[in-house]
Amino acid sequence: MAALRLVGFALVFAILSFGGKWVGAQVHHVVGGDRGWDPSTDVASWSSGKTFRVGDKIWFTYSAAQGGIAELKSREEYEACDVSNPIRMYTDGLDSISLEAEGLRFFASSDTDKCKNGLRVHVEVLPEAEAQQKQVETKTPMVEVSMVMADGPATPSGAPHLTGAATSILILFIFGLLCSLML
């Protein structure tokens, strides 16, 4: 029975290391919370307590009749509510925006009056939590041991590759299978 448990633990460890790295949590932020992107929402207060990281997504929910959302290039355009030359316009009423790089991002209502009345938000995108953890690990004294997983071999095109969600589901399936075998 102990050998079966050892095999089970080895199998779970092998599956966890499949793909070569741990998958970080992706956070989905709905701008404005329950009220969404609305003139009555204090989106500046909403964003002040949030941490945005590379890999997260922000969602804008609004009535398309209100107009759209302009992503602006600079703090100056943002503060002046100058939406005349945006990087991109969002007009669907439910827009998902991936935060793919570190830095500041500026969003404002495409209606200048609504923007001037506070319907605008900027987010500071920080590095991935995993990247920060790796930086901490490299700064630790040599006497401490930290586990860092190396990237696995490259997956040839056409070969199967599991995403983070698929890996998690597979792990849960195998864990359940192992538990049922041990009974």
ABEGO torsion letter per residue (X at the ends): XAAAAAAAAAAAAAAAABGGBBBBBBBBBBBGEAAEBBAABBAAAAAAABBBBBGBBBBBBBBAAAEBBBBBABAAAAAAGBAABBABBBAAGBBBBBBABBEBBBBBBABAAAAAAGBBBBBBBBBBAAAAAAAAAAABBAABBBBBBBBBBBBBBGBBBBBAAAAAAAAAAAAAAAAAAAX
